[in-house]
Amino acid sequence: MDLHGPGICTWYAIPLFGIFVAFSLIVHCGVEGIETVDGAWRDVMASIASAPLTDVMNLISLIGSTAFVYSVSLILFVHMWKSRMKESIVSFFSMLVTASLAVNAMKYAFRIPRPPDGLLHVSGYSYPSGHVVLTTVFYFGLAYALYKWGRISKVTSFLFATFVSLAMGLSRTYLSVHYLSDVIGGYLLALGVVAVFFSWLSRSFSRRDTPNTR
């Protein structure tokens, strides 16, 4: 593994994690402005609620679940293994596991309760949103893999990952299982994790620009 020296993307992780920590402390301390925005956003989501839209949001939420993400990852890893891209498997898997561990650590560090009267029955703490973190990390990684394999363009890959990530944040607040601040914190944490691993991920995928089809 060529891990000599961090790439420029890795340095972006420092300010991202710094902003995440600062934002987390603001949320944890219950600053009035944050609570006001969270409440206003909940009112907006409640005002657009409908049975068909709830079904759509439930479906979106499903693709960010741990079971779904790791199941799709397994399929992706099998493809990488057949293409002799073992380092890519390690880098991708390390990124996912780091994101999962970071989310659980932050949830227990801040222990913020979930919003009351959610449209889904979920357990655990609210901040940050695990679905948002895992979705952002996984789908940006997947989009990058598809781009490196020539399946989609760089712009398309970025738009694809951004759309899925934003849709996940919307679904979690619509279903009232997370506050808007949980989602924002999730994005900051996820982008920090992606920044840490991106240089390694890009080097591992660059070793074979297209999968081995032999």
C-alpha positions in Angstrom: 0.0 0.0 0.0 1.3 3.4 -1.0 0.5 5.5 2.0 3.5 7.7 2.0 2.4 11.2 2.9 -1.2 12.6 3.0 -2.7 14.0 -0.2 -4.1 17.5 -0.4 -7.7 16.2 0.3 -6.5 14.8 3.6 -5.7 18.3 4.9 -9.3 19.3 4.2 -10.3 16.9 7.0 -8.7 19.1 9.6 -11.0 22.2 9.2 -14.0 19.9 8.5 -13.5 18.1 11.8 -12.9 21.4 13.5 -16.2 22.8 12.2 -17.9 19.5 13.2 -16.6 19.7 16.7 -17.6 23.4 17.1 -21.1 22.8 15.6 -21.6 19.7 17.8 -20.8 21.7 20.9 -23.3 24.4 19.9 -26.0 21.7 19.4 -25.0 20.0 22.6 -25.3 23.2 24.6 -28.8 23.8 23.2 -28.1 27.2 21.7 -31.4 29.0 21.1 -30.8 29.7 17.5 -30.2 26.0 16.7 -33.4 24.9 18.5 -35.4 27.6 16.6 -34.1 26.5 13.2 -34.7 22.8 14.1 -38.3 23.6 15.2 -39.0 25.7 12.1 -37.7 22.9 9.8 -39.9 20.3 11.6 -42.9 22.6 10.9 -42.0 22.8 7.2 -41.7 19.0 7.0 -45.0 18.5 8.8 -46.7 20.9 6.4 -45.8 18.8 3.3 -46.6 15.4 4.8 -48.7 13.0 2.8 -49.1 9.3 2.6 -47.5 8.9 -0.9 -44.6 11.2 0.1 -44.1 9.2 3.3 -43.8 6.0 1.3 -41.1 7.7 -0.9 -39.2 9.0 2.1 -39.3 5.5 3.7 -37.8 4.0 0.6 -35.0 6.7 0.5 -34.3 6.0 4.1 -34.0 2.3 3.4 -31.0 2.8 1.0 -29.1 4.5 3.8 -29.5 1.7 6.3 -26.5 -0.2 7.6 -27.9 -3.5 6.3 -28.5 -2.1 2.8 -25.2 -0.2 2.5 -23.1 -3.2 3.7 -25.0 -5.6 1.4 -24.3 -3.5 -1.6 -20.7 -3.1 -0.5 -20.3 -6.8 -0.4 -21.4 -7.1 -4.0 -19.0 -4.3 -4.9 -16.1 -5.9 -3.0 -16.7 -9.2 -4.9 -16.4 -7.3 -8.1 -13.2 -5.7 -6.9 -11.8 -9.0 -5.8 -12.4 -10.6 -9.1 -10.7 -7.6 -10.7 -7.7 -8.0 -8.4 -8.3 -4.7 -6.7 -7.6 -5.8 -3.2 -6.2 -2.5 -2.0 -9.4 -0.8 -3.2 -11.4 -3.2 -1.0 -9.3 -2.4 2.0 -9.5 1.4 1.5 -13.2 1.4 0.8 -14.0 -0.9 3.7 -11.8 1.0 6.1 -13.7 4.2 5.2 -17.1 2.6 5.8 -16.0 1.1 9.2 -14.4 4.4 10.3 -17.6 6.3 9.5 -19.7 3.7 11.4 -17.5 3.8 14.4 -17.3 7.6 14.4 -21.1 7.9 14.3 -21.6 5.6 17.2 -18.9 7.3 19.2 -20.4 10.7 18.6 -23.9 9.5 19.5 -22.8 8.3 22.8 -20.6 11.3 23.4 -23.5 13.8 23.0 -26.5 11.6 23.8 -29.1 13.9 22.3 -32.6 12.4 22.3 -34.5 11.9 19.0 -37.4 14.2 18.1 -40.7 13.1 19.6 -43.5 11.6 17.5 -41.4 10.4 14.6 -43.1 8.7 11.6 -40.7 5.7 12.2 -40.0 3.8 15.3 -36.3 4.0 15.9 -34.0 3.7 18.9 -30.7 5.2 19.9 -29.5 8.7 20.1 -30.2 11.4 17.5 -26.9 13.3 16.9 -25.4 13.0 14.3 -27.5 11.2 11.7 -26.0 7.8 11.1 -28.0 7.4 7.8 -26.6 10.7 6.5 -23.0 9.8 7.4 -23.1 6.3 6.0 -25.0 7.3 2.9 -22.6 10.2 2.1 -19.5 8.2 2.7 -20.7 5.1 0.8 -22.3 6.8 -2.2 -19.4 9.2 -2.8 -17.1 6.2 -2.7 -19.3 4.3 -5.0 -19.6 7.3 -7.4 -15.9 7.6 -7.5 -15.4 3.9 -8.2 -17.9 4.1 -11.1 -16.1 7.2 -12.4 -12.7 5.5 -12.3 -14.1 2.4 -14.1 -15.4 4.7 -16.9 -19.1 4.0 -16.1 -20.1 7.7 -15.5 -18.4 11.0 -15.9 -16.8 13.0 -13.1 -19.6 15.5 -13.0 -22.3 12.8 -13.1 -20.6 10.9 -10.3 -20.5 14.0 -8.1 -24.1 14.9 -8.9 -25.3 11.3 -8.2 -23.6 11.2 -4.8 -24.7 14.6 -3.8 -28.3 13.9 -4.8 -28.5 10.7 -2.8 -26.9 12.3 0.2 -29.2 15.3 0.2 -32.2 13.1 -0.4 -31.2 11.1 2.7 -31.0 14.1 4.9 -34.4 15.3 3.7 -36.0 11.9 4.3 -34.7 11.6 7.9 -36.0 15.0 8.8 -39.3 14.5 7.0 -39.8 11.2 8.9 -39.0 13.2 12.1 -36.4 10.8 13.3 -33.7 13.5 13.2 -33.5 17.2 13.6 -32.0 19.4 10.9 -29.0 19.9 13.1 -28.4 16.1 13.2 -28.3 16.1 9.5 -25.9 19.0 9.2 -23.6 17.4 11.8 -23.8 14.2 9.8 -22.7 15.9 6.6 -19.7 17.6 8.3 -18.6 14.3 9.9 -19.0 12.3 6.7 -17.1 14.8 4.5 -14.3 14.8 7.1 -14.1 11.0 6.9 -14.2 11.1 3.0 -11.4 13.7 3.0 -9.2 11.5 5.3 -9.6 8.5 3.0 -9.9 10.0 -0.4 -6.1 10.2 -1.2 -5.7 6.5 -0.3 -8.9 5.6 -2.1 -7.9 7.4 -5.3 -4.4 5.8 -5.3 -5.9 2.3 -4.8 -8.4 2.8 -7.7 -5.7 4.4 -9.9 -3.7 1.2 -9.9 -6.3 -0.2 -12.3 -8.3 2.4 -14.1 -10.7 -0.2 -15.4 -11.6 -3.6 -13.9 -9.8 -6.6 -15.2 -12.2 -8.5 -17.4 -10.0 -11.5 -18.1 
